[in-house]
Amino acid sequence: MTQVNFYTLQDGDEERCLLVACRLTEKARQLGHRVFIQAESSEQARQLDELLWQFKTVSFVPHSLLETEQPDKEAVAIGTARQLQFHSDVLINVSGEACHGHARFSRISEIVGADKISLKQGRENYRYYQSQGYSPETHKL
């Protein structure tokens, strides 16, 4: 069954959420997983693309930025919900929208910002996963 985790930020902005996504991606890759990062928009996907190249001064996470609805062979891919259908294994979600293809993934990591809008969306997503039979875990950062 899919493991669902919520990473809730106590403070910070959107960039901090994206940095958390980068760290989770790096950890998942070190464990041998294939990762899809679901961004809210093409602009946010490009921000993640840049951050994955530079978020650490001593390393980077090889990845691809998906801009079409085609499968990709990279171990880490960044895209929007349009490209979700081509991926499985680990999903890192910074889009704010719950993953409706959740059963394909072994793990889903939802990153929730500290602002009121993100918290509201995070609560809705939490209830959605519960309604699908999951027992999400929450981690405060």
Steps between C-alpha positions, in 0.01 A plus 500: 500500500614853427667682788384863525703756693430867559795731565361815658720807520475708816631809322647606169380571152453313172875476443540317830233251387694445179826449693328234712390334175863501383622338822228233488582433135869459577424259784261293286760476223765387748261219594468402133152635430367665186341834587238719340467852642155640431515878465205736497601668174766505230655800674529314831641197315773725354579632851543140619715426197739780600501405868583135436817610321615733776330437836822339629840642425670159489249301295195512275210272416491395132147544369285603208241771462195363321316738274306251292268213581762236423666237719852577616787266586671724758495375858372843610244692299324829567164580348138583560196276545491459118812279513402306815358206306846401374654456845487277805716416804545828697298820461609824663212743476543876528196581286244529777269259314464146637624220275201322346725228353623413848474121472788489247750641747676320784547831680344845481658797674278806526681822591282758674605863542445713810257750343123474553420396144756217502382379840137494384593306186718264705208422732275430202762271347546320834125433519501385137771238564318386814182456297700278262596267787846636582635597842720800417788588730587860578851637552545857622805676365 
